[in-house]
Amino acid sequence: MADITIRGAGIFGLSIAWVCAQRGARVAVIDPGGPAAGSSGGLVGALAPHVPENWNAKKAFQFESLLMSPQFWAEVEDAGGAQAGYIRSGRVQPVLDLRSLERAHQRTHTAADLWRDHAEWSVQTAQDTPWQPHSPTGWIIKDTLSAHLHPQQACAALVAALASKGVTVQSDGADTGAVVWATGVAGLAALTQGHHRQVGNGVKGQAALLDYDARGAAQIFADGVHIIPHLDGTVAIGSTSERDFADPASTDHQLEDVIAKARTVVPVLCDAPVLKRWAGVRPRSRSRAPMLGAWPDRPGHFIANGGFKIGFGMAPKTAHVMADLVLDRRDAIPAGFEVAASL
C-alpha cells in the first residue's frame, strides 16, 4: 500500500513522486494516458527566468527552482541512467531599439542585486556568428541563468529514476495514503465545475523540432519565439499561445509562422528540415501562478497544477515544497500559490 498516490504523470506529478520516493515514501503514480501524455510531452523546454525587476514571490520561487535544477536533474539521471537533456548554457536576446537598450542596461544592476553571484544579466556587442539573432541596434542581452532540457526526455528520465526505486506509472489504481492531484488541464476543468468562477483554463501551444545541430549553444529568444538547441542535435522552435481552438492536437499556419520567424531570426535554420510538429494544451490557473497545496474541504488531498509555460523550470522546487507538505506537514508554499488563491 502506498503512502502517497500521485494522480498525473506530467512534470509536476513525476517530480513530486521522485522527491517523495527519494525521501523513502512508498509512492504510486497513476495516469491513464501514461507519462507525459499532456503538455509535458512537448518539444521546447526553455527554463528561462522572469525579468530581474519588480521582484515578487513567483519570481523568487522560480529563481530558487532554477538554481536547484542542476542538482535535481543530475540526481535523476544518475538514478535511472537516462538523460534529461538538461544544460545551463544561458540565453541570448536581441536589443531592438534604444529604449530597450536603456532598459537592458538598467536590468544589469537589478540582476546583480536580485540574482547576486548566482548568475549575470549583461549587455554585449552582437557578434557575427551563425548562432546569434540579428539585432537592429548591434547589441544583445545575455543571461547565464537560463537553461533548457528536452521535455520528453526529461519525463522519461524521471520515469527511469522512479523505476530504480520500484515505482512504475500505472494506468489505473485506487487512492491510498495522501493523494496529490497533478492532472493538468483536466484537473482545472474539474475544479471549475465545483465553483462559481473559472479556476483555470487550457492554453494551446504549437512547436516544431528541426534537424540542426547546435548542441551546447545558448538558447535564443527573439520576436516572441523560443529557439532551443537540444543536446541530441535538434533545435526546438516554439511556441504559440491560443485560447480559442477547435482541435487541441492539430498544428496549423500559426506554427508555420513561428517556424518562419525562427528562420528569419537565425538564418542557418533556413534549410533545416522539420522533423516533428507538436501541439498540446497547457494548464494555466486563474492567478497565473502554480496552484500548490492542500485541497480545501478534502482532507488528505493536495493539488499541484497550473505550471503554464514554466512548469519544467518550477518543477524542482515544486517537488520539494509539495513533499515537505505531504510528508512532513511543513507548509513553505508562497501565499499567492495556495490553491485558495485560484478558487
MOSUL-V265873 format. One record per pair of residues at least 6 apart in sequence whose C-alpha atoms are under 7 Angstrom apart, sorted by the first residue. I is the first residue (numbers start at 1). GAP is how many residues later the second one is. D is the distance in whole Angstrom. If there is no record, write none. Layout:
BEGIN
i:I gap:GAP d:D
i:I gap:GAP d:D
END
This chain:
BEGIN
i:1 gap:175 d:7
i:2 gap:24 d:5
i:2 gap:25 d:5
i:2 gap:26 d:6
i:2 gap:174 d:6
i:2 gap:175 d:6
i:3 gap:22 d:6
i:3 gap:23 d:5
i:3 gap:24 d:6
i:3 gap:173 d:7
i:3 gap:174 d:5
i:3 gap:175 d:6
i:4 gap:22 d:6
i:4 gap:23 d:5
i:4 gap:24 d:6
i:4 gap:172 d:6
i:4 gap:173 d:5
i:4 gap:174 d:5
i:4 gap:175 d:6
i:5 gap:22 d:6
i:5 gap:23 d:5
i:5 gap:24 d:6
i:5 gap:170 d:6
i:5 gap:171 d:6
i:5 gap:172 d:6
i:5 gap:173 d:6
i:5 gap:174 d:5
i:5 gap:175 d:6
i:6 gap:7 d:6
i:6 gap:11 d:7
i:6 gap:22 d:6
i:6 gap:23 d:5
i:6 gap:24 d:6
i:6 gap:173 d:6
i:6 gap:174 d:5
i:6 gap:175 d:6
i:7 gap:6 d:7
i:7 gap:22 d:6
i:7 gap:23 d:5
i:7 gap:24 d:6
i:7 gap:173 d:6
i:7 gap:174 d:5
i:7 gap:175 d:6
i:7 gap:176 d:6
i:8 gap:21 d:7
i:8 gap:22 d:6
i:8 gap:23 d:5
i:8 gap:173 d:7
i:8 gap:174 d:5
i:8 gap:175 d:5
i:9 gap:20 d:7
i:9 gap:21 d:7
i:9 gap:22 d:6
i:9 gap:25 d:7
i:9 gap:26 d:5
i:9 gap:27 d:6
i:10 gap:25 d:6
i:10 gap:26 d:5
i:10 gap:28 d:7
i:10 gap:30 d:5
i:11 gap:29 d:6
i:11 gap:144 d:6
i:11 gap:300 d:7
i:11 gap:301 d:6
i:11 gap:304 d:7
i:12 gap:170 d:6
i:12 gap:292 d:7
i:12 gap:303 d:6
i:12 gap:307 d:7
i:13 gap:169 d:5
i:14 gap:144 d:6
i:15 gap:300 d:6
i:15 gap:301 d:7
i:15 gap:304 d:5
i:16 gap:303 d:4
i:16 gap:306 d:7
i:16 gap:307 d:7
i:17 gap:10 d:6
i:18 gap:144 d:6
i:19 gap:300 d:6
i:19 gap:301 d:6
i:19 gap:304 d:7
i:20 gap:303 d:6
i:21 gap:6 d:6
i:21 gap:144 d:7
i:27 gap:140 d:7
i:28 gap:139 d:7
i:29 gap:139 d:7
i:29 gap:140 d:5
i:29 gap:141 d:6
i:30 gap:139 d:6
i:30 gap:140 d:5
i:30 gap:141 d:6
i:30 gap:142 d:6
i:30 gap:143 d:7
i:31 gap:138 d:7
i:31 gap:139 d:6
i:31 gap:140 d:5
i:31 gap:141 d:7
i:32 gap:139 d:4
i:32 gap:140 d:6
i:33 gap:138 d:7
i:34 gap:135 d:7
i:34 gap:137 d:6
i:35 gap:134 d:7
i:36 gap:116 d:7
i:36 gap:119 d:6
i:38 gap:242 d:7
i:39 gap:241 d:5
i:39 gap:242 d:6
i:39 gap:243 d:5
i:40 gap:111 d:6
i:41 gap:110 d:6
i:41 gap:111 d:5
i:42 gap:109 d:6
i:42 gap:110 d:6
i:42 gap:236 d:7
i:43 gap:107 d:6
i:43 gap:108 d:6
i:43 gap:109 d:7
i:43 gap:164 d:7
i:43 gap:165 d:7
i:43 gap:166 d:7
i:43 gap:193 d:6
i:44 gap:106 d:7
i:44 gap:107 d:7
i:44 gap:184 d:6
i:44 gap:192 d:5
i:44 gap:193 d:6
i:44 gap:194 d:6
i:45 gap:103 d:5
i:45 gap:104 d:5
i:45 gap:105 d:5
i:45 gap:106 d:5
i:46 gap:101 d:7
i:46 gap:102 d:5
i:46 gap:103 d:7
i:46 gap:182 d:7
i:47 gap:99 d:6
i:47 gap:100 d:5
i:47 gap:101 d:5
i:47 gap:265 d:7
i:47 gap:266 d:5
i:48 gap:98 d:4
i:48 gap:99 d:6
i:49 gap:14 d:7
i:49 gap:97 d:6
i:50 gap:9 d:6
i:52 gap:55 d:6
i:52 gap:58 d:6
i:52 gap:59 d:5
i:52 gap:62 d:7
i:53 gap:57 d:6
i:57 gap:277 d:6
i:58 gap:231 d:7
i:62 gap:251 d:7
i:62 gap:252 d:6
i:65 gap:248 d:7
i:65 gap:249 d:6
i:65 gap:251 d:6
i:65 gap:252 d:5
i:66 gap:247 d:6
i:68 gap:248 d:6
i:69 gap:247 d:6
i:72 gap:244 d:6
i:73 gap:11 d:7
i:76 gap:81 d:7
i:76 gap:82 d:6
i:76 gap:85 d:6
i:77 gap:6 d:6
i:77 gap:7 d:7
i:77 gap:80 d:6
i:77 gap:84 d:7
i:79 gap:82 d:5
i:79 gap:85 d:6
i:80 gap:77 d:6
i:80 gap:80 d:4
i:80 gap:81 d:4
i:80 gap:84 d:6
i:82 gap:75 d:5
i:82 gap:78 d:7
i:83 gap:70 d:7
i:83 gap:71 d:7
i:83 gap:74 d:6
i:84 gap:65 d:6
i:84 gap:66 d:6
i:84 gap:69 d:5
i:84 gap:70 d:4
i:84 gap:73 d:6
i:85 gap:64 d:5
i:85 gap:65 d:5
i:85 gap:68 d:7
i:85 gap:69 d:7
i:85 gap:145 d:7
i:85 gap:146 d:6
i:86 gap:62 d:6
i:86 gap:63 d:4
i:87 gap:60 d:6
i:87 gap:61 d:6
i:87 gap:62 d:6
i:88 gap:58 d:6
i:88 gap:59 d:4
i:88 gap:60 d:6
i:89 gap:55 d:7
i:89 gap:57 d:7
i:89 gap:58 d:6
i:89 gap:127 d:7
i:89 gap:128 d:6
i:89 gap:129 d:5
i:90 gap:52 d:7
i:90 gap:53 d:5
i:90 gap:54 d:4
i:90 gap:55 d:6
i:90 gap:56 d:4
i:90 gap:57 d:6
i:90 gap:128 d:5
i:90 gap:129 d:6
i:91 gap:51 d:6
i:91 gap:52 d:5
i:91 gap:53 d:7
i:91 gap:55 d:6
i:91 gap:127 d:5
i:91 gap:128 d:5
i:91 gap:129 d:6
i:92 gap:48 d:7
i:92 gap:49 d:6
i:92 gap:50 d:5
i:92 gap:51 d:7
i:92 gap:126 d:7
i:92 gap:127 d:6
i:92 gap:128 d:5
i:92 gap:129 d:6
i:93 gap:47 d:6
i:93 gap:48 d:5
i:93 gap:49 d:7
i:93 gap:127 d:6
i:93 gap:128 d:5
i:93 gap:129 d:6
i:94 gap:39 d:6
i:94 gap:40 d:7
i:94 gap:41 d:5
i:94 gap:45 d:6
i:94 gap:46 d:4
i:94 gap:47 d:6
i:94 gap:128 d:6
i:95 gap:6 d:6
i:95 gap:40 d:6
i:95 gap:42 d:6
i:95 gap:44 d:6
i:95 gap:45 d:5
i:95 gap:46 d:7
i:96 gap:39 d:6
i:96 gap:40 d:6
i:96 gap:41 d:6
i:97 gap:40 d:6
i:104 gap:19 d:7
i:105 gap:18 d:6
i:108 gap:13 d:5
i:108 gap:14 d:6
i:111 gap:9 d:7
i:111 gap:10 d:6
i:112 gap:8 d:7
i:119 gap:25 d:5
i:119 gap:26 d:5
i:120 gap:23 d:6
i:120 gap:24 d:5
i:120 gap:25 d:7
i:121 gap:21 d:6
i:121 gap:22 d:4
i:121 gap:23 d:7
i:122 gap:19 d:6
i:122 gap:20 d:5
i:122 gap:21 d:6
i:123 gap:16 d:7
i:123 gap:17 d:6
i:123 gap:18 d:5
i:123 gap:19 d:6
i:124 gap:15 d:6
i:124 gap:16 d:5
i:124 gap:17 d:6
i:125 gap:13 d:6
i:125 gap:14 d:5
i:125 gap:15 d:6
i:126 gap:12 d:5
i:126 gap:13 d:5
i:126 gap:14 d:6
i:130 gap:138 d:6
i:131 gap:135 d:7
i:132 gap:134 d:7
i:133 gap:132 d:5
i:133 gap:133 d:5
i:134 gap:131 d:6
i:149 gap:81 d:7
i:150 gap:80 d:7
i:162 gap:6 d:7
i:178 gap:122 d:5
i:178 gap:123 d:6
i:179 gap:121 d:6
i:179 gap:122 d:5
i:179 gap:123 d:6
i:180 gap:121 d:6
i:180 gap:122 d:5
i:180 gap:123 d:6
i:180 gap:124 d:7
i:181 gap:121 d:6
i:181 gap:122 d:5
i:181 gap:123 d:6
i:182 gap:121 d:6
i:182 gap:122 d:5
i:182 gap:123 d:5
i:183 gap:122 d:7
i:184 gap:99 d:5
i:184 gap:121 d:6
i:184 gap:122 d:7
i:185 gap:16 d:7
i:185 gap:17 d:6
i:185 gap:97 d:7
i:185 gap:98 d:5
i:188 gap:11 d:6
i:188 gap:12 d:5
i:188 gap:13 d:6
i:191 gap:8 d:6
i:192 gap:6 d:5
i:192 gap:7 d:5
i:199 gap:86 d:6
i:199 gap:87 d:5
i:199 gap:143 d:6
i:199 gap:144 d:6
i:200 gap:84 d:6
i:200 gap:85 d:4
i:200 gap:86 d:5
i:201 gap:82 d:6
i:201 gap:83 d:5
i:201 gap:84 d:6
i:202 gap:79 d:5
i:202 gap:80 d:5
i:202 gap:81 d:5
i:202 gap:82 d:6
i:203 gap:38 d:6
i:203 gap:39 d:5
i:203 gap:40 d:5
i:203 gap:78 d:5
i:203 gap:79 d:5
i:203 gap:80 d:7
i:203 gap:81 d:7
i:204 gap:37 d:6
i:204 gap:38 d:5
i:204 gap:39 d:6
i:204 gap:44 d:6
i:204 gap:76 d:6
i:204 gap:77 d:4
i:204 gap:78 d:6
i:205 gap:34 d:6
i:205 gap:35 d:5
i:205 gap:36 d:5
i:205 gap:37 d:6
i:205 gap:74 d:6
i:205 gap:75 d:6
i:205 gap:76 d:6
i:206 gap:32 d:6
i:206 gap:33 d:5
i:206 gap:34 d:5
i:206 gap:45 d:6
i:206 gap:49 d:6
i:206 gap:72 d:6
i:206 gap:73 d:4
i:206 gap:74 d:7
i:207 gap:30 d:6
i:207 gap:31 d:4
i:207 gap:32 d:5
i:207 gap:48 d:6
i:207 gap:70 d:6
i:207 gap:71 d:5
i:207 gap:72 d:6
i:208 gap:28 d:6
i:208 gap:29 d:5
i:208 gap:30 d:7
i:208 gap:66 d:7
i:208 gap:68 d:6
i:208 gap:69 d:4
i:208 gap:70 d:6
i:209 gap:25 d:7
i:209 gap:26 d:6
i:209 gap:27 d:4
i:209 gap:28 d:6
i:209 gap:65 d:6
i:209 gap:66 d:5
i:209 gap:67 d:5
i:209 gap:68 d:6
i:210 gap:24 d:6
i:210 gap:25 d:5
i:210 gap:26 d:6
i:210 gap:62 d:6
i:210 gap:63 d:6
i:210 gap:64 d:4
i:210 gap:65 d:5
i:211 gap:23 d:5
i:211 gap:24 d:6
i:211 gap:61 d:5
i:211 gap:62 d:5
i:211 gap:63 d:6
i:211 gap:64 d:6
i:212 gap:21 d:6
i:212 gap:22 d:5
i:212 gap:23 d:6
i:212 gap:60 d:6
i:213 gap:20 d:4
i:213 gap:21 d:6
i:214 gap:15 d:5
i:214 gap:19 d:6
i:215 gap:14 d:5
i:215 gap:15 d:6
i:215 gap:16 d:5
i:215 gap:18 d:6
i:216 gap:15 d:7
i:217 gap:12 d:6
i:219 gap:8 d:6
i:219 gap:9 d:5
i:219 gap:10 d:6
i:220 gap:6 d:6
i:220 gap:7 d:5
i:220 gap:8 d:7
i:221 gap:6 d:6
i:222 gap:43 d:7
i:225 gap:12 d:7
i:225 gap:13 d:6
i:225 gap:14 d:6
i:225 gap:33 d:7
i:225 gap:37 d:7
i:226 gap:11 d:6
i:226 gap:12 d:5
i:226 gap:13 d:7
i:227 gap:8 d:7
i:227 gap:9 d:6
i:227 gap:10 d:5
i:227 gap:11 d:7
i:227 gap:35 d:7
i:228 gap:7 d:5
i:228 gap:8 d:5
i:228 gap:9 d:7
i:229 gap:6 d:4
i:229 gap:7 d:7
i:237 gap:22 d:7
i:238 gap:20 d:7
i:239 gap:19 d:7
i:248 gap:31 d:7
i:248 gap:32 d:6
i:248 gap:33 d:6
i:249 gap:30 d:5
i:249 gap:31 d:5
i:250 gap:29 d:6
i:251 gap:26 d:7
i:251 gap:27 d:7
i:251 gap:28 d:6
i:263 gap:6 d:5
i:263 gap:7 d:5
i:282 gap:26 d:6
i:283 gap:23 d:5
i:283 gap:24 d:6
i:283 gap:25 d:5
i:284 gap:22 d:5
i:284 gap:23 d:7
i:284 gap:24 d:5
i:285 gap:6 d:7
i:285 gap:21 d:5
i:285 gap:57 d:7
i:286 gap:56 d:6
i:287 gap:54 d:7
i:287 gap:55 d:6
i:289 gap:17 d:7
i:289 gap:48 d:6
i:290 gap:15 d:6
i:290 gap:16 d:4
i:290 gap:17 d:5
i:290 gap:47 d:6
i:291 gap:12 d:7
i:291 gap:13 d:6
i:291 gap:14 d:5
i:291 gap:15 d:6
i:291 gap:46 d:5
i:291 gap:47 d:6
i:291 gap:48 d:5
i:292 gap:11 d:5
i:292 gap:12 d:5
i:292 gap:13 d:7
i:292 gap:45 d:6
i:292 gap:46 d:5
i:292 gap:47 d:6
i:293 gap:9 d:6
i:293 gap:10 d:6
i:293 gap:11 d:7
i:293 gap:45 d:6
i:293 gap:46 d:6
i:294 gap:7 d:6
i:294 gap:8 d:4
i:294 gap:9 d:6
i:294 gap:45 d:7
i:295 gap:6 d:6
i:295 gap:7 d:5
i:295 gap:8 d:6
i:295 gap:44 d:7
i:321 gap:11 d:6
i:321 gap:12 d:6
i:324 gap:6 d:5
i:324 gap:7 d:7
i:325 gap:6 d:5
END
